Protein backbone atom coordinates (compact mmCIF):
# COMPACT_ATOMS: atom_id res chain seq x y z
CA UNK A 1 0.00 0.00 0.00
CA UNK A 2 2.99 2.32 0.17
CA UNK A 3 3.59 4.36 -2.94
CA UNK A 4 6.49 6.61 -3.81
CA UNK A 5 7.83 8.50 -6.76
CA UNK A 6 10.27 7.87 -9.54
CA UNK A 7 13.57 9.68 -9.91
CA UNK A 8 13.64 13.39 -10.60
CA UNK A 9 16.52 14.89 -12.58
CA UNK A 10 18.03 18.36 -12.47
CA UNK A 11 18.49 20.27 -15.72
CA UNK A 12 20.12 23.66 -15.20
CA UNK A 13 17.92 25.70 -12.85
CA UNK A 14 14.91 23.37 -13.07
CA UNK A 15 14.48 19.91 -11.54
CA UNK A 16 11.82 17.87 -13.36
CA UNK A 17 10.54 14.32 -13.18
CA UNK A 18 7.50 12.08 -13.18
CA UNK A 19 5.87 10.88 -9.97
CA UNK A 20 3.03 8.37 -10.27
CA UNK A 21 2.21 9.71 -13.74
CA UNK A 22 2.34 13.37 -12.68
CA UNK A 23 5.07 15.73 -13.92
CA UNK A 24 6.61 17.66 -11.02
CA UNK A 25 9.02 20.59 -11.26
CA UNK A 26 11.08 22.47 -8.67
CA UNK A 27 12.54 25.74 -9.98
CA UNK A 28 15.19 27.78 -8.25
CA UNK A 29 13.57 30.43 -6.11
CA UNK A 30 10.18 28.73 -6.31
CA UNK A 31 7.78 26.85 -4.05
CA UNK A 32 6.84 23.57 -5.72
CA UNK A 33 5.11 20.34 -4.86
CA UNK A 34 7.79 17.63 -5.15
CA UNK A 35 5.83 14.61 -3.93
CA UNK A 36 2.27 13.72 -3.01
CA UNK A 37 0.28 10.67 -1.98
CA UNK A 38 -3.51 10.82 -1.93
CA UNK A 39 -4.01 7.08 -1.31
CA UNK A 40 -5.46 6.46 2.19
CA UNK A 41 -3.50 3.80 4.11
CA UNK A 42 -4.57 2.41 7.50
CA UNK A 43 -2.69 0.84 10.38
CA UNK A 44 -3.12 -2.86 11.09
CA UNK A 45 -5.28 -3.95 14.04
CA UNK A 46 -2.37 -3.76 16.49
CA UNK A 47 -0.30 -1.13 18.31
CA UNK A 48 2.92 -1.33 16.27
CA UNK A 49 4.35 1.76 14.61
CA UNK A 50 3.83 1.33 10.87
CA UNK A 51 5.13 3.17 7.82
CA UNK A 52 2.04 4.47 6.02
CA UNK A 53 3.29 6.96 3.41
CA UNK A 54 6.73 7.58 1.93
CA UNK A 55 8.14 10.22 -0.40
CA UNK A 56 11.39 9.76 -2.31
CA UNK A 57 13.31 12.99 -2.90
CA UNK A 58 15.91 12.44 -5.61
CA UNK A 59 19.53 13.59 -5.54
CA UNK A 60 20.34 17.27 -6.24
CA UNK A 61 16.78 18.49 -5.56
CA UNK A 62 17.31 19.88 -2.03
CA UNK A 63 20.25 22.02 -0.89
CA UNK A 64 21.45 24.30 1.89
CA UNK A 65 19.18 27.30 2.39
CA UNK A 66 16.08 25.53 1.03
CA UNK A 67 13.00 24.83 3.13
CA UNK A 68 10.97 21.63 3.09
CA UNK A 69 7.28 21.62 3.95
CA UNK A 70 5.72 18.30 4.96
CA UNK A 71 1.98 17.84 5.46
CA UNK A 72 -0.25 14.88 6.28
CA UNK A 73 -3.93 14.45 7.09
CA UNK A 74 -5.29 11.69 9.32
CA UNK A 75 -8.60 10.01 10.09
CA UNK A 76 -8.79 8.35 13.50
CA UNK A 77 -11.12 6.86 16.08
CA UNK A 78 -12.34 9.70 18.29
CA UNK A 79 -11.32 8.58 21.79
CA UNK A 80 -9.14 9.57 24.73
CA UNK A 81 -6.48 7.04 23.71
CA UNK A 82 -3.30 8.35 22.06
CA UNK A 83 -2.54 8.17 18.37
CA UNK A 84 1.03 9.08 17.45
CA UNK A 85 2.09 10.44 14.06
CA UNK A 86 5.74 10.80 13.14
CA UNK A 87 7.84 12.20 10.29
CA UNK A 88 11.24 10.67 9.57
CA UNK A 89 14.05 11.07 7.05
CA UNK A 90 16.11 8.11 5.83
CA UNK A 91 18.30 6.94 2.95
CA UNK A 92 15.84 4.12 2.20
CA UNK A 93 12.12 3.42 2.35
CA UNK A 94 12.16 1.92 5.86
CA UNK A 95 11.78 3.09 9.45
CA UNK A 96 14.87 1.06 10.44
CA UNK A 97 17.67 3.54 11.09
CA UNK A 98 15.45 6.54 10.21
CA UNK A 99 15.95 9.95 11.87
CA UNK A 100 12.91 11.41 13.63
CA UNK A 101 12.02 14.93 12.41
CA UNK A 102 8.46 15.49 13.68
CA UNK A 103 5.93 14.15 16.20
CA UNK A 104 2.26 14.66 17.07
CA UNK A 105 0.50 12.77 19.85
CA UNK A 106 -3.23 13.20 19.39
CA UNK A 107 -5.99 12.29 21.82
CA UNK A 108 -9.42 13.58 22.61
CA UNK A 109 -12.94 12.29 22.35
CA UNK A 110 -13.85 15.00 19.82
CA UNK A 111 -10.92 14.50 17.46
CA UNK A 112 -11.71 12.34 14.41
CA UNK A 113 -9.63 14.17 11.77
CA UNK A 114 -6.17 15.46 12.54
CA UNK A 115 -3.10 16.74 10.73
CA UNK A 116 0.60 17.30 11.25
CA UNK A 117 2.75 19.83 9.38
CA UNK A 118 6.39 20.83 9.55
CA UNK A 119 8.47 23.59 7.95
CA UNK A 120 12.07 22.39 7.89
CA UNK A 121 14.93 24.77 7.03
CA UNK A 122 17.87 22.93 5.43
CA UNK A 123 20.94 24.35 7.20
CA UNK A 124 23.48 22.35 5.19
CA UNK A 125 23.78 19.01 3.38
CA UNK A 126 23.37 17.00 6.60
CA UNK A 127 21.49 19.33 8.98
CA UNK A 128 17.80 20.23 9.31
CA UNK A 129 16.55 22.81 11.81
CA UNK A 130 13.51 21.48 13.61
CA UNK A 131 11.56 24.64 14.48
CA UNK A 132 9.69 23.03 17.39
CA UNK A 133 12.00 20.08 17.97
CA UNK A 134 11.69 16.56 16.57
CA UNK A 135 10.07 14.97 19.62
CA UNK A 136 7.81 17.85 20.77
CA UNK A 137 4.17 17.05 20.06
CA UNK A 138 2.76 19.84 17.87
CA UNK A 139 0.45 19.93 14.86
CA UNK A 140 2.49 22.71 13.25
CA UNK A 141 5.98 24.19 13.42
CA UNK A 142 4.47 27.65 13.84
CA UNK A 143 2.05 29.00 16.38
CA UNK A 144 2.98 26.23 18.77
CA UNK A 145 3.48 28.42 21.82
CA UNK A 146 6.41 26.28 22.89
CA UNK A 147 8.83 23.65 21.88
CA UNK A 148 12.55 24.07 21.48
CA UNK A 149 14.14 24.42 18.08
CA UNK A 150 17.06 22.12 17.51
CA UNK A 151 19.30 21.04 14.67
CA UNK A 152 19.02 17.38 13.62
CA UNK A 153 21.71 15.49 11.72
CA UNK A 154 20.22 13.80 8.65
CA UNK A 155 21.57 11.76 5.72
CA UNK A 156 23.08 13.78 2.87
CA UNK A 157 20.17 15.57 1.20
CA UNK A 158 22.20 16.21 -1.95
CA UNK A 159 22.47 12.42 -2.41
CA UNK A 160 18.67 11.98 -2.22
CA UNK A 161 16.56 10.76 0.67
CA UNK A 162 13.13 9.56 1.79
CA UNK A 163 10.52 11.38 3.88
CA UNK A 164 8.63 8.71 5.86
CA UNK A 165 5.30 9.10 7.65
CA UNK A 166 4.26 6.63 10.33
CA UNK A 167 1.31 6.09 12.62
CA UNK A 168 0.83 4.24 15.89
CA UNK A 169 -2.18 3.60 18.13
CA UNK A 170 -2.37 2.96 21.87
CA UNK A 171 -5.38 0.63 21.45
CA UNK A 172 -5.30 -2.12 18.81
CA UNK A 173 -9.02 -1.98 17.99
CA UNK A 174 -9.06 1.70 17.02
CA UNK A 175 -8.56 3.09 13.53
CA UNK A 176 -5.77 5.30 12.21
CA UNK A 177 -5.57 6.24 8.52
CA UNK A 178 -3.14 8.54 6.77
CA UNK A 179 -5.57 10.08 4.26
CA UNK A 180 -3.02 12.06 2.24
CA UNK A 181 0.44 13.57 2.50
CA UNK A 182 2.69 15.83 0.47
CA UNK A 183 6.13 17.41 0.42
CA UNK A 184 6.74 20.92 -0.90
CA UNK A 185 10.10 22.59 -1.49
CA UNK A 186 10.97 26.26 -1.26
CA UNK A 187 14.14 26.76 -3.33
CA UNK A 188 16.40 29.66 -2.43
CA UNK A 189 19.02 29.26 -5.13
C-alpha positions in Angstrom: 0.0 0.0 0.0 3.0 2.3 0.2 3.6 4.4 -2.9 6.5 6.6 -3.8 7.8 8.5 -6.8 10.3 7.9 -9.5 13.6 9.7 -9.9 13.6 13.4 -10.6 16.5 14.9 -12.6 18.0 18.4 -12.5 18.5 20.3 -15.7 20.1 23.7 -15.2 17.9 25.7 -12.8 14.9 23.4 -13.1 14.5 19.9 -11.5 11.8 17.9 -13.4 10.5 14.3 -13.2 7.5 12.1 -13.2 5.9 10.9 -10.0 3.0 8.4 -10.3 2.2 9.7 -13.7 2.3 13.4 -12.7 5.1 15.7 -13.9 6.6 17.7 -11.0 9.0 20.6 -11.3 11.1 22.5 -8.7 12.5 25.7 -10.0 15.2 27.8 -8.2 13.6 30.4 -6.1 10.2 28.7 -6.3 7.8 26.8 -4.0 6.8 23.6 -5.7 5.1 20.3 -4.9 7.8 17.6 -5.2 5.8 14.6 -3.9 2.3 13.7 -3.0 0.3 10.7 -2.0 -3.5 10.8 -1.9 -4.0 7.1 -1.3 -5.5 6.5 2.2 -3.5 3.8 4.1 -4.6 2.4 7.5 -2.7 0.8 10.4 -3.1 -2.9 11.1 -5.3 -4.0 14.0 -2.4 -3.8 16.5 -0.3 -1.1 18.3 2.9 -1.3 16.3 4.3 1.8 14.6 3.8 1.3 10.9 5.1 3.2 7.8 2.0 4.5 6.0 3.3 7.0 3.4 6.7 7.6 1.9 8.1 10.2 -0.4 11.4 9.8 -2.3 13.3 13.0 -2.9 15.9 12.4 -5.6 19.5 13.6 -5.5 20.3 17.3 -6.2 16.8 18.5 -5.6 17.3 19.9 -2.0 20.2 22.0 -0.9 21.4 24.3 1.9 19.2 27.3 2.4 16.1 25.5 1.0 13.0 24.8 3.1 11.0 21.6 3.1 7.3 21.6 4.0 5.7 18.3 5.0 2.0 17.8 5.5 -0.3 14.9 6.3 -3.9 14.5 7.1 -5.3 11.7 9.3 -8.6 10.0 10.1 -8.8 8.4 13.5 -11.1 6.9 16.1 -12.3 9.7 18.3 -11.3 8.6 21.8 -9.1 9.6 24.7 -6.5 7.0 23.7 -3.3 8.4 22.1 -2.5 8.2 18.4 1.0 9.1 17.5 2.1 10.4 14.1 5.7 10.8 13.1 7.8 12.2 10.3 11.2 10.7 9.6 14.0 11.1 7.1 16.1 8.1 5.8 18.3 6.9 3.0 15.8 4.1 2.2 12.1 3.4 2.4 12.2 1.9 5.9 11.8 3.1 9.5 14.9 1.1 10.4 17.7 3.5 11.1 15.5 6.5 10.2 16.0 9.9 11.9 12.9 11.4 13.6 12.0 14.9 12.4 8.5 15.5 13.7 5.9 14.1 16.2 2.3 14.7 17.1 0.5 12.8 19.8 -3.2 13.2 19.4 -6.0 12.3 21.8 -9.4 13.6 22.6 -12.9 12.3 22.3 -13.9 15.0 19.8 -10.9 14.5 17.5 -11.7 12.3 14.4 -9.6 14.2 11.8 -6.2 15.5 12.5 -3.1 16.7 10.7 0.6 17.3 11.2 2.8 19.8 9.4 6.4 20.8 9.5 8.5 23.6 8.0 12.1 22.4 7.9 14.9 24.8 7.0 17.9 22.9 5.4 20.9 24.3 7.2 23.5 22.3 5.2 23.8 19.0 3.4 23.4 17.0 6.6 21.5 19.3 9.0 17.8 20.2 9.3 16.6 22.8 11.8 13.5 21.5 13.6 11.6 24.6 14.5 9.7 23.0 17.4 12.0 20.1 18.0 11.7 16.6 16.6 10.1 15.0 19.6 7.8 17.8 20.8 4.2 17.1 20.1 2.8 19.8 17.9 0.5 19.9 14.9 2.5 22.7 13.2 6.0 24.2 13.4 4.5 27.6 13.8 2.0 29.0 16.4 3.0 26.2 18.8 3.5 28.4 21.8 6.4 26.3 22.9 8.8 23.6 21.9 12.5 24.1 21.5 14.1 24.4 18.1 17.1 22.1 17.5 19.3 21.0 14.7 19.0 17.4 13.6 21.7 15.5 11.7 20.2 13.8 8.7 21.6 11.8 5.7 23.1 13.8 2.9 20.2 15.6 1.2 22.2 16.2 -1.9 22.5 12.4 -2.4 18.7 12.0 -2.2 16.6 10.8 0.7 13.1 9.6 1.8 10.5 11.4 3.9 8.6 8.7 5.9 5.3 9.1 7.6 4.3 6.6 10.3 1.3 6.1 12.6 0.8 4.2 15.9 -2.2 3.6 18.1 -2.4 3.0 21.9 -5.4 0.6 21.5 -5.3 -2.1 18.8 -9.0 -2.0 18.0 -9.1 1.7 17.0 -8.6 3.1 13.5 -5.8 5.3 12.2 -5.6 6.2 8.5 -3.1 8.5 6.8 -5.6 10.1 4.3 -3.0 12.1 2.2 0.4 13.6 2.5 2.7 15.8 0.5 6.1 17.4 0.4 6.7 20.9 -0.9 10.1 22.6 -1.5 11.0 26.3 -1.3 14.1 26.8 -3.3 16.4 29.7 -2.4 19.0 29.3 -5.1 
